[in-house]
Amino acid sequence: MESAEQPTPRQAWEANRSIQKSAAVRLFAANNAALYWTLMERHLDFGARLGETELAIRLERDLAEFGIDDQSSGLDLIKSWAKQGWLHRITDSAGPSTQNLCYLTSEARSVLDYVRRLRREDSVATGGSINGVAAGLRRVAGRVTDDPRQIRDEITHQISELDAELAELDAGLRPDPDLRGAEDEARAIAYQMEQIISDIGQYGTMLDRITTALLDDPHDSDLAYRDRQRQMFDDYESLLESSQSASYHAFAHMIQDPQQRARLAADISTVTHRLPGIDAGLRSVMDNFFALVTQQMAEVGKTRQRCARRIRRFVATGTLEQSRGVARQLNDALATANDLLKTSLTDRRLGYELPLATPAITSVGRLAFEIRDPAPPAPVQPATGGADLASFASLAGQVDTVELTEVVNSAVAAGPVALSDVLERIGEPYLAHVIVLWSWALKQPGNADRRPEVVRFRSLEGEDRVIEVPALTFTEPIPTAEVDAL
């Protein structure tokens, strides 16, 4: 009986067809697969990087040593591997001279890992494996269960075993360790460490794949440019939520912790010294674990820098037409909003006319300033005359005039009220509230030649500001269209 989650034969076939087209399967099916595996493992294993010239010389030297005459030159072999998706060729300009650096792709490294396991006849089905499986399952079950009794029994069992071990240690008794079981478990751990070294580069591979799409034609349309930009952000969000990202950052944090690193290094030294029967290749992986992991993490860091440069070039190649398109869209939106605001203020039926200033964008990009007259400007002179409120006309669209009218009229209903008192009723007035109320109060009777007073308002930056206005008073309600109609 098939499970509901089991894919249909058609789905399995499509998935296998996609795998068949992968670079890893092509490397398995290559006519000279054994030769390619040998050369790759000798010079490019575990994420090693070599200059293209040096790698070509090494390959030609190995081909001559093997007595193989039907193969092309080392450089042609490198180009063929890169074309098949087995080798990265990245231009490195950090050194004194520009050269191509070569290193294996993640697909090629996975093939080498599998070939290595076949050659060693690796197996996790050993004599001590069942004990490790049982212990691991017991730990996982204790973490996920919601049965307090089961959790308590497991903790009690662990404490009793540790107490018995401490008692034997205090008595000078130390039973002979199960070297066979310990060796089986150490071998399984070494398999996992070997896989970690290869898989830690997956994070960098995903980063590289995300930004590769940004290398397409930079002169595409506005719509295509926007779609590629949106796809880039979606891919980065998926990457941040992926298991590869979580494992990479968790592993990086653990490796950079001096105490945890020292403890792990001491444990590796103890295991390799006490268990001489471990395979030489696995022993080498354990002894060089930190060096290999550090090298892989450094490569991921270089990949991140390369991806950042790609993103910077992608953003910088936005064409002038795209910038103009953004400017046109902003101008259209502002013009439409201004028309709607006029209609909205008309519908509010205010008795006072509020002039509106039409916004416009004349350029998008950087602004250049040029000082043509180096002479210092003339000293500032005190302002004379009244304030020109018409210059603040654009602020009228930043307040809710109907709500502001209700505040004034409700305050005037109890008698004359000062402009400053109305501002206090608003709570957090902005400059637009001050200017609109000021202009309304000037139309009230008996508000000529008043002494100045200081009122507070909140700026758009969130800070309190002060402005000096006449000590005006509201003595009558603000007229509305409904009142005029009566």
Residue pairs with C-beta under 8 A, 6 or more apart in sequence:
7 15
19 25
22 107
23 84
23 85
23 86
23 105
23 107
23 108
24 107
24 108
24 110
24 111
26 84
26 85
26 86
27 33
27 36
27 84
27 86
27 107
27 108
27 111
28 111
30 36
30 84
32 71
35 66
35 68
35 71
36 81
36 86
37 111
37 112
37 115
38 62
39 59
39 62
39 77
40 86
40 104
40 108
40 112
41 112
41 115
41 116
42 58
42 62
43 50
43 55
43 58
43 59
44 50
44 55
44 87
44 102
44 103
44 104
45 104
45 109
45 112
46 109
46 197
46 198
46 292
46 295
46 296
47 103
47 104
47 109
47 197
47 198
47 201
47 292
47 295
47 296
47 299
48 103
48 295
49 101
49 102
49 103
49 299
50 58
50 101
50 102
50 103
51 99
51 100
51 101
51 102
52 75
52 78
52 89
52 99
52 100
52 101
52 102
53 99
55 74
55 78
55 102
56 73
56 74
56 75
56 77
56 78
57 74
58 74
59 74
59 77
59 78
60 73
60 74
63 71
63 74
71 77
72 80
78 87
78 89
78 102
81 87
81 108
82 88
82 89
82 102
85 105
85 107
86 104
86 105
86 107
86 108
87 102
87 103
87 104
87 105
87 108
88 101
88 102
88 103
88 104
88 105
89 100
89 101
89 102
90 100
90 101
90 103
90 306
91 98
91 99
91 100
91 101
92 98
92 99
92 100
92 101
103 299
104 112
105 205
106 198
106 201
106 202
106 205
109 198
109 201
110 198
113 194
113 195
113 198
116 194
116 281
117 191
120 279
120 281
120 282
122 187
122 191
124 188
124 191
126 184
126 187
126 188
127 180
127 181
127 184
128 178
128 180
128 181
128 182
128 183
128 184
128 185
129 184
129 185
129 188
131 181
132 184
132 185
132 188
138 154
141 150
141 154
142 150
142 151
142 154
142 155
145 151
168 174
168 175
179 275
179 277
182 274
182 275
183 275
183 277
183 278
186 271
186 275
186 278
187 278
187 279
187 282
190 278
190 279
190 282
190 283
190 285
190 286
191 282
193 285
193 286
193 289
194 282
194 285
196 251
196 293
197 285
197 289
197 292
197 293
197 296
200 248
200 251
200 293
200 296
200 297
200 300
201 296
201 299
201 300
202 244
203 244
203 245
203 247
203 248
203 300
204 299
204 300
204 303
204 304
205 303
206 239
206 242
206 244
207 239
207 300
207 303
207 304
207 307
208 303
208 306
208 307
210 232
210 235
210 236
210 239
210 307
211 232
211 306
211 307
211 310
211 311
211 314
212 310
213 228
213 231
213 232
214 228
214 232
214 310
214 311
214 313
214 314
215 310
216 228
218 314
218 317
218 319
219 319
220 228
222 321
222 322
222 325
225 318
225 322
228 314
229 314
232 311
232 314
239 245
248 300
251 293
252 297
254 260
254 261
255 261
255 290
255 293
255 294
255 297
261 290
265 290
268 286
268 287
268 289
271 278
271 286
272 278
272 283
272 286
272 287
278 286
285 292
323 364
323 365
324 364
326 364
327 361
327 363
327 364
330 361
330 364
331 360
331 361
334 359
334 360
334 361
335 358
338 356
338 358
338 359
338 397
341 356
341 397
342 356
345 354
345 356
345 396
345 397
345 401
348 401
348 402
349 480
349 481
349 482
350 401
350 402
350 405
350 478
350 480
350 481
351 478
351 479
351 480
351 481
351 483
351 484
352 439
352 440
352 443
352 478
352 479
354 393
354 396
354 401
354 436
355 390
355 393
355 396
356 393
356 394
356 396
356 397
357 393
357 394
359 394
387 438
389 435
389 438
389 439
389 442
392 431
392 435
395 431
395 432
395 435
395 436
396 432
396 435
396 436
398 430
398 432
399 430
399 432
399 433
399 436
401 436
404 426
404 433
404 436
404 437
405 478
405 480
407 422
407 425
407 426
408 417
408 422
408 437
408 440
408 474
408 477
408 478
409 477
409 478
411 417
411 421
411 422
411 425
411 474
412 474
412 475
412 476
412 477
413 477
416 473
416 474
416 475
417 473
417 474
418 471
418 472
418 473
418 474
419 437
419 438
419 441
419 455
419 469
419 471
419 472
419 473
419 474
420 453
420 455
420 471
422 437
422 474
423 429
423 433
423 434
423 437
423 455
423 456
423 457
426 433
428 458
429 456
429 457
429 458
430 457
430 458
430 459
430 460
431 457
431 459
431 465
431 467
433 457
434 455
434 457
434 467
434 469
438 469
438 470
438 472
440 474
440 478
441 447
441 472
441 473
441 474
442 472
444 472
444 473
444 474
444 475
444 476
445 475
445 476
446 473
446 475
447 470
447 472
447 473
450 470
450 471
450 472
451 470
451 471
452 468
452 469
452 470
452 471
453 468
453 469
453 470
453 471
454 466
454 467
454 468
454 469
455 466
455 467
455 469
456 464
456 465
456 466
457 464
457 465
457 466
457 467
458 464
458 465
459 465
477 483
